[in-house]
């Protein structure tokens, strides 16, 4: 069951979960897929791992914004879920999607 707590606690728990998944689970997924000759799956897991690492950093930054009572702008790639703060990149660093595939979200 998911329990909704205060914003800072939720962000900290999300940060810890994203960091754990990117460091502990996805490397094994990539390795297993490569050993099984599933290169497309390995590529997908690698991209997901990279997105999870970025998400952990964003949760860390979001905690800072919450503590400072600041509003932040985020841009989400509609193809792979990559999130960038402040502006949309020209090209998604994870999947290569163009800037037009990003949508703005405010905190």
VOMAR-377980 format. One record per residue: x, y, z of N, C-alpha, C in turn; residue in three letters. Coordinates in Angstrom, 1 decimal. Each point is the difference from the previous one (the first is absolute). Last residue first. Layout:
# VOMAR-377980
PT  n.east  n.north    n.up  ca.east  ca.north   ca.up  c.east  c.north    c.up    r
PT       X        Y       Z        X         Y       Z       X        Y       Z  ala
...
***
This chain:
# VOMAR-377980
PT  n.east  n.north    n.up  ca.east  ca.north   ca.up  c.east  c.north    c.up    r
PT     6.2     22.7   -10.9     -0.1      -0.7     1.3    -0.9      0.9     0.9  unk
PT    -0.2     -0.7    -5.5      0.4       0.9     1.1    -0.1     -0.7     1.3  unk
PT     0.6     -1.4    -5.6     -0.7      -0.3     1.3     0.6      0.9     1.1  unk
PT     0.1     -0.9    -5.9      0.3       0.8     1.2    -0.9     -0.4     1.2  unk
PT     1.8     -3.0    -4.5     -1.2       0.8     0.6     0.4      0.6     1.3  unk
PT     2.5     -2.3    -4.9      0.0       0.4     1.5    -1.2      0.8     0.3  unk
PT     1.3     -1.4    -4.5     -0.6      -1.2     0.8     0.0      0.3     1.5  unk
PT     2.1      3.0    -3.3     -1.5       0.0    -0.1    -0.7     -1.1     0.8  unk
PT     4.9      0.2    -0.5     -0.6       1.0     1.0    -1.5      0.0     0.0  unk
PT     2.2     -4.5    -2.1      0.2       1.5    -0.1    -0.7      0.8     1.0  unk
PT     2.0     -5.1     0.7     -1.2       0.7    -0.5     0.3      1.5    -0.1  unk
PT     3.0     -3.7     1.7      0.2       0.7    -1.3    -1.2      0.8    -0.5  unk
PT     0.8     -2.8     4.2     -0.5      -0.7    -1.2     0.2      0.7    -1.3  unk
PT     2.1      1.5     4.2     -0.3      -1.4     0.2    -0.4     -0.7    -1.3  unk
PT     0.8      4.8     0.5      1.3      -0.7     0.1    -0.2     -1.6     0.2  unk
PT    -3.1      3.7    -2.7      0.0      -0.8     1.2     1.3     -0.7     0.1  unk
PT    -0.3      4.7    -2.6     -0.2      -1.4    -0.2     0.0     -0.8     1.3  unk
PT     0.2      4.6     0.1     -0.3      -0.1    -1.5    -0.3     -1.4    -0.4  unk
PT    -1.3      1.4     5.0      1.2      -0.1    -0.8    -0.3     -0.1    -1.5  unk
PT    -2.9      2.6     3.9      0.0      -1.2    -0.8     1.3     -0.1    -0.8  unk
PT    -0.3      2.6     4.9     -0.3       0.1    -1.5     0.0     -1.3    -0.6  unk
PT    -0.1      0.6     4.9      0.2       1.4    -0.5    -0.3      0.1    -1.5  unk
PT     1.0     -4.9     2.0     -0.4       1.1     0.7     0.3      1.3    -0.7  unk
PT    -1.2     -5.3    -1.6      1.1       1.0     0.1    -0.6      1.2     0.7  unk
PT    -1.1     -5.6    -1.0     -0.4       1.3     0.5     1.2      0.9     0.1  unk
PT    -1.9     -4.9    -2.7      1.1       0.8     0.5    -0.5      1.3     0.5  unk
PT    -2.6     -3.5    -2.2     -0.2       0.4     1.4     1.2      0.7     0.6  unk
PT    -1.0     -1.8    -4.7      0.7      -0.9     1.0    -0.2      0.4     1.4  unk
PT    -2.3      2.3    -3.7      0.4      -1.3    -0.6     0.5     -1.0     1.1  unk
PT    -1.2      4.6     0.7     -1.2      -0.8    -0.2     0.2     -1.3    -0.6  unk
PT     3.0      3.5     3.2      0.0      -0.6    -1.4    -1.2     -1.0     0.0  unk
PT     0.4      4.4     3.2      0.0      -1.4     0.0    -0.1     -0.5    -1.5  unk
PT     1.4      4.5     3.4     -0.3      -0.4    -1.4     0.1     -1.5    -0.1  unk
PT    -0.6      4.1     4.1      0.6      -1.2    -0.5    -0.6     -0.3    -1.4  unk
PT     0.5      4.3     4.0     -0.5      -0.5    -1.3     0.7     -1.3    -0.4  unk
PT    -1.0      2.5     5.1      1.0      -0.4    -1.0    -0.8     -0.5    -1.2  unk
PT    -0.5      3.1     4.9     -0.7      -0.7    -1.1     1.0     -0.3    -1.1  unk
PT     0.7      0.7     5.6      0.2       0.5    -1.3    -0.8     -0.8    -1.0  unk
PT     1.2     -0.1     5.1     -1.3       0.5    -0.5     0.0      0.6    -1.4  unk
PT     3.5     -2.4     2.6      0.2       1.4    -0.2    -1.3      0.7    -0.5  unk
PT     0.2     -4.7     0.9      0.5       0.6     1.2     0.1      1.6    -0.1  unk
PT    -1.3     -2.6    -3.8     -1.0       0.0     1.0     0.4      0.7     1.3  unk
PT     3.2     -0.6    -3.5     -1.0       1.0    -0.3    -1.1      0.1     1.0  unk
PT     3.2     -3.4     0.5      0.6       1.3     0.3    -1.0      1.1    -0.3  unk
PT    -1.2     -4.3    -1.1      0.0       0.1     1.5     0.6      1.4     0.3  unk
PT     0.1     -1.2    -4.4     -1.3       0.3     0.4    -0.1      0.2     1.5  unk
PT     4.0     -1.6    -1.9     -0.2       1.4    -0.3    -1.4      0.5     0.4  unk
PT     0.9     -4.6     0.4      0.9       0.8     0.9    -0.1      1.5    -0.2  unk
PT    -2.3     -2.8    -2.9     -0.6      -0.1     1.3     0.8      0.8     1.0  unk
PT     1.8     -0.5    -4.2     -1.1       0.9     0.0    -0.7      0.0     1.3  unk
PT     3.4     -3.1    -0.7      0.6       1.4     0.1    -1.1      1.0     0.1  unk
PT    -1.3     -4.4    -0.8      0.5       0.1     1.4     0.6      1.4     0.2  unk
PT    -1.4     -1.1    -4.4     -1.2       0.2     0.9     0.5      0.2     1.5  unk
PT     3.2     -1.2    -3.3     -0.4       1.4    -0.1    -1.2      0.3     0.9  unk
PT     1.3     -4.5    -0.2      1.1       0.8     0.6    -0.3      1.5    -0.1  unk
PT    -2.9     -2.9    -2.2     -0.2      -0.1     1.5     1.1      0.8     0.7  unk
PT     0.2     -0.4    -4.7     -1.1       0.9     0.4    -0.2      0.0     1.5  unk
PT     3.2     -3.0    -1.9      0.5       1.4    -0.1    -1.1      1.0     0.5  unk
PT    -1.2     -4.5    -0.2      1.0       0.2     1.0     0.5      1.4     0.0  unk
PT    -2.7     -1.3    -3.5     -0.8       0.1     1.2     0.9      0.3     1.2  unk
PT     2.1     -1.0    -4.1     -0.7       1.3     0.0    -0.8      0.3     1.2  unk
PT     1.9     -4.3    -0.5      1.1       1.0     0.2    -0.6      1.4     0.0  unk
PT    -2.9     -3.6    -1.0      0.4       0.1     1.5     1.1      1.0     0.2  unk
PT    -1.1     -0.7    -4.5     -1.2       0.6     0.8     0.3      0.1     1.4  unk
PT     3.2     -2.2    -2.7      0.0       1.5    -0.3    -1.2      0.7     0.8  unk
PT     0.3     -4.7     0.3      1.1       0.6     0.7     0.0      1.5    -0.2  unk
PT    -3.1     -2.5    -2.5     -0.4       0.1     1.4     1.1      0.6     0.8  unk
PT     0.9     -0.7    -4.5     -1.0       1.0     0.2    -0.5      0.2     1.4  unk
PT     3.1     -3.5    -1.0      0.6       1.3    -0.1    -1.0      1.1     0.1  unk
PT     0.4     -5.2     1.3     -1.1       0.9    -0.2     0.5      1.4     0.0  unk
PT     2.4     -4.2     0.9      0.0       0.4    -1.4    -1.1      0.9    -0.3  unk
PT     1.3     -2.0     4.3     -1.0      -0.7    -0.7    -0.1      0.4    -1.5  unk
PT     2.9      2.2     3.1      0.4      -1.4     0.0    -1.0     -0.9    -0.8  unk
PT    -1.0      4.6     0.6      1.2      -0.2    -0.9     0.4     -1.4    -0.1  unk
PT    -3.4      1.1     3.0     -0.5       0.1    -1.4     1.2     -0.2    -1.0  unk
PT     1.0      0.1     4.7     -0.8      -1.2    -0.4    -0.4      0.0    -1.5  unk
PT     2.1      3.9     1.8      0.9      -1.2    -0.1    -0.7     -1.3    -0.5  unk
PT    -2.6      3.9     1.0      0.9       0.2    -1.2     0.9     -1.2    -0.2  unk
PT    -2.5      0.0     3.9     -0.9      -0.1    -1.1     0.8      0.1    -1.3  unk
PT     2.3      0.9     4.0     -0.3      -1.4    -0.2    -0.9     -0.3    -1.2  unk
PT     0.8      4.5     1.2      1.2      -0.6    -0.5    -0.1     -1.5    -0.3  unk
PT    -3.7      2.4     2.0      0.2       0.1    -1.4     1.3     -0.5    -0.5  unk
PT    -1.0      0.1     4.8     -0.8      -0.9    -0.8     0.3      0.0    -1.5  unk
PT     2.4      2.7     3.4     -0.1      -1.4     0.4    -0.8     -1.0    -0.9  unk
PT     0.7      5.0    -0.5      1.3      -0.6     0.4     0.0     -1.5     0.2  unk
PT    -3.9      2.6    -1.1      1.0       0.2    -1.1     1.3     -0.6     0.3  unk
PT    -3.5     -0.3     3.3     -0.4      -0.7    -1.2     1.1      0.2    -1.1  unk
PT     0.5      2.4     4.0      0.2      -1.4     0.2    -0.3     -0.8    -1.2  unk
PT    -0.8      4.6     0.0      1.4      -0.2     0.0     0.2     -1.5     0.2  unk
PT    -4.4      1.4     0.1      0.5       0.2    -1.3     1.5     -0.3    -0.1  unk
PT    -2.1     -0.1     4.3     -0.5      -1.0    -0.9     0.6      0.0    -1.4  unk
PT     0.9      3.5     3.1      0.7      -1.2     0.4    -0.5     -1.2    -0.9  unk
PT    -2.1      4.2    -0.7      1.4       0.1    -0.3     0.7     -1.4     0.3  unk
PT    -4.4      0.4     1.4      0.1      -0.1    -1.5     1.4      0.0    -0.4  unk
PT    -0.8      0.9     4.5     -0.3      -1.4    -0.3     0.1     -0.3    -1.5  unk
PT     0.4      4.5     1.3      1.1      -0.8     0.5    -0.1     -1.4    -0.3  unk
PT    -3.7      2.8    -1.0      1.1       0.3    -0.9     1.3     -0.8     0.4  unk
PT    -3.8     -0.2     2.9     -0.3      -0.6    -1.3     1.2      0.1    -1.0  unk
PT     0.3      2.4     4.1      0.1      -1.5     0.2    -0.2     -0.7    -1.3  unk
PT    -0.8      4.6    -0.1      1.4      -0.3     0.2     0.3     -1.5     0.2  unk
PT    -4.6      1.5    -0.2      0.8       0.1    -1.3     1.4     -0.3     0.1  unk
PT    -3.4     -2.3     3.4      0.3       1.4    -0.3     0.9      0.0    -1.3  unk
PT    -2.7     -4.3     0.1      0.5       0.7     1.1     0.2      1.5    -0.4  unk
PT    -2.8     -4.8    -1.7      0.4       1.3    -0.3     0.4      0.8     1.3  unk
PT     0.1     -5.4    -1.4     -0.5       1.0     1.0     0.6      1.3    -0.4  unk
PT    -0.9     -5.1    -2.5      0.7       1.3     0.0    -0.7      0.9     1.0  unk
PT     0.3     -5.6    -0.2     -0.8       1.2     0.0     0.9      1.3     0.0  unk
***
